[in-house]
Amino acid sequence: MIVMGRVSAPFGVKGWVKVQPFTEETDSLFRYPQWWLRETGQWRSRTIEEKAVHGTSLLVRFAGIADRDRAASLKGQDVAI
């Protein structure tokens, strides 16, 4: 897998996370409806439910992530496509 970004922080209280992309175009990762996150050393597929650009970062809400605590558990995870 090629790492294309990293989850940097939770955003708000409804399960959104902020993602720092490593791509030239900020929103180019949005071309892919599923991303892979490296959770505890294993890659896991995640489906994007909602997305937005926020300055030089991306805001994403993944399926099954509905609150800030669960979103916070994704902090620091690598993102691949």
Contacts in CASP RR format, 6 or more apart in sequence:
PFRMAT RR
TARGET T0000
AUTHOR 0000-0000-0000
METHOD contacts of the structure
MODEL  1
MIVMGRVSAPFGVKGWVKVQPFTEETDSLFRYPQWWLRETGQWRSRTIEE
KAVHGTSLLVRFAGIADRDRAASLKGQDVAI
1 36 0 8 1.000
1 38 0 8 1.000
1 43 0 8 1.000
1 80 0 8 1.000
2 80 0 8 1.000
2 81 0 8 1.000
3 22 0 8 1.000
3 38 0 8 1.000
3 78 0 8 1.000
3 79 0 8 1.000
3 80 0 8 1.000
4 21 0 8 1.000
4 22 0 8 1.000
4 23 0 8 1.000
4 29 0 8 1.000
4 79 0 8 1.000
4 80 0 8 1.000
4 81 0 8 1.000
5 19 0 8 1.000
5 20 0 8 1.000
5 21 0 8 1.000
5 22 0 8 1.000
5 23 0 8 1.000
5 29 0 8 1.000
5 78 0 8 1.000
5 79 0 8 1.000
6 19 0 8 1.000
6 20 0 8 1.000
6 22 0 8 1.000
6 76 0 8 1.000
6 77 0 8 1.000
6 78 0 8 1.000
6 79 0 8 1.000
7 17 0 8 1.000
7 18 0 8 1.000
7 19 0 8 1.000
7 37 0 8 1.000
7 74 0 8 1.000
7 75 0 8 1.000
7 76 0 8 1.000
7 77 0 8 1.000
7 79 0 8 1.000
8 17 0 8 1.000
8 18 0 8 1.000
8 19 0 8 1.000
8 20 0 8 1.000
8 57 0 8 1.000
8 75 0 8 1.000
8 76 0 8 1.000
9 17 0 8 1.000
9 18 0 8 1.000
9 72 0 8 1.000
9 75 0 8 1.000
10 16 0 8 1.000
10 17 0 8 1.000
10 18 0 8 1.000
10 68 0 8 1.000
10 71 0 8 1.000
10 72 0 8 1.000
10 74 0 8 1.000
10 75 0 8 1.000
11 17 0 8 1.000
11 18 0 8 1.000
11 54 0 8 1.000
11 59 0 8 1.000
11 71 0 8 1.000
12 68 0 8 1.000
12 71 0 8 1.000
13 67 0 8 1.000
13 68 0 8 1.000
14 61 0 8 1.000
14 66 0 8 1.000
14 67 0 8 1.000
14 68 0 8 1.000
15 61 0 8 1.000
15 65 0 8 1.000
15 66 0 8 1.000
15 67 0 8 1.000
15 68 0 8 1.000
15 70 0 8 1.000
15 71 0 8 1.000
16 50 0 8 1.000
16 59 0 8 1.000
16 60 0 8 1.000
16 61 0 8 1.000
16 71 0 8 1.000
17 59 0 8 1.000
17 60 0 8 1.000
17 61 0 8 1.000
17 62 0 8 1.000
17 65 0 8 1.000
17 71 0 8 1.000
17 74 0 8 1.000
17 75 0 8 1.000
18 54 0 8 1.000
18 57 0 8 1.000
18 58 0 8 1.000
18 59 0 8 1.000
19 29 0 8 1.000
19 57 0 8 1.000
19 58 0 8 1.000
19 59 0 8 1.000
19 60 0 8 1.000
19 79 0 8 1.000
20 56 0 8 1.000
20 57 0 8 1.000
20 58 0 8 1.000
21 28 0 8 1.000
21 29 0 8 1.000
21 57 0 8 1.000
21 58 0 8 1.000
21 79 0 8 1.000
23 29 0 8 1.000
26 53 0 8 1.000
26 55 0 8 1.000
26 56 0 8 1.000
26 57 0 8 1.000
26 58 0 8 1.000
27 53 0 8 1.000
27 58 0 8 1.000
29 35 0 8 1.000
29 58 0 8 1.000
29 79 0 8 1.000
29 81 0 8 1.000
30 48 0 8 1.000
30 51 0 8 1.000
30 58 0 8 1.000
32 81 0 8 1.000
33 47 0 8 1.000
33 48 0 8 1.000
34 45 0 8 1.000
34 46 0 8 1.000
34 47 0 8 1.000
34 48 0 8 1.000
34 81 0 8 1.000
35 45 0 8 1.000
35 46 0 8 1.000
35 48 0 8 1.000
35 60 0 8 1.000
35 62 0 8 1.000
35 79 0 8 1.000
35 80 0 8 1.000
35 81 0 8 1.000
36 43 0 8 1.000
36 44 0 8 1.000
36 45 0 8 1.000
36 46 0 8 1.000
36 79 0 8 1.000
36 80 0 8 1.000
36 81 0 8 1.000
37 43 0 8 1.000
37 44 0 8 1.000
37 46 0 8 1.000
37 74 0 8 1.000
37 77 0 8 1.000
37 78 0 8 1.000
37 79 0 8 1.000
37 80 0 8 1.000
38 44 0 8 1.000
38 77 0 8 1.000
38 78 0 8 1.000
38 80 0 8 1.000
39 74 0 8 1.000
39 77 0 8 1.000
43 80 0 8 1.000
46 62 0 8 1.000
46 63 0 8 1.000
47 62 0 8 1.000
47 63 0 8 1.000
48 60 0 8 1.000
48 61 0 8 1.000
48 62 0 8 1.000
48 63 0 8 1.000
49 61 0 8 1.000
49 62 0 8 1.000
49 63 0 8 1.000
49 64 0 8 1.000
50 60 0 8 1.000
50 61 0 8 1.000
51 58 0 8 1.000
51 59 0 8 1.000
51 60 0 8 1.000
51 61 0 8 1.000
52 58 0 8 1.000
52 59 0 8 1.000
53 59 0 8 1.000
62 74 0 8 1.000
64 70 0 8 1.000
65 71 0 8 1.000
65 74 0 8 1.000
END
